[in-house]
């Protein structure tokens, strides 16, 4: 599958809308611990995050009728820790190596060294473990203070 990873400096509304659809689909596929009300509460926060995250890269399909269609994205906070703040792949594309390629891109080109993942997101935890990204801490609450534990991971040396 031909694809291209691009850093987005300008974030058009159509692209943001596509990325929100990817986020929602991926969350519904992997975050079964979230209630519908949780997803509804997170949606505007994710939308704002997509607009404000300092570094955002998108993987796009470059083949066939879907040329240029967004398949997934990764965003990094630039707080000195180079932390992956968001990584989501269209659930129809899970297992095709796009997440791995986005993480590798973020490490090589964007300086990523850290990531947080919901402990209850077993697919995400396993994904990062397979990439050699190791747990160094755990928080009992998520960033909104809800009882969804977060694992703090870093790239193995």
C-alpha positions, 0 to 999 in steps of 0.5 A: 500500500503506497502511503505518505507521512506528512507533517502538518503545519497548516491544519485545514478543517476538512483534515481535522474532520477526517482526523476526528473521525479516525480518532472516534473509530479507533477509540470505539475499536480499542477503548471498550472501557469508555462509556458513550458519555466519555467519548462525547466528553472527550471529542471536543478536547481531542478536536482542540488538541488536534488544533493545538498540538505542536507537532502533528503528522498524518499518514495518507493513502497515495493510491487508487480512488482514495488518493490523499485520504487520511489513514492515521495520525500522531501528535507530539507535545513539545514540553521538553520530553518529546512525548507522543500525545496522540496516535490513532489509526483508522480501525480498518487499517489496524494491523497494517504497520501504519502505527509502527511507521508513525512511531518510527517517524516520530522518533526519527524526525520529531524526537519522540522518547515518551508516550502515555497509554491507558492501562485498560487499552490492552491493544495499545499497551501490547503495541508499544511493548512490541516496539520496545517501549517500556513502562516507567510509571503509572498514574491511577487517574487519566488526564481529566482526573477520571479513574482510567489508569495511565501507563507512562512509557519511554523508548528503551535505550 
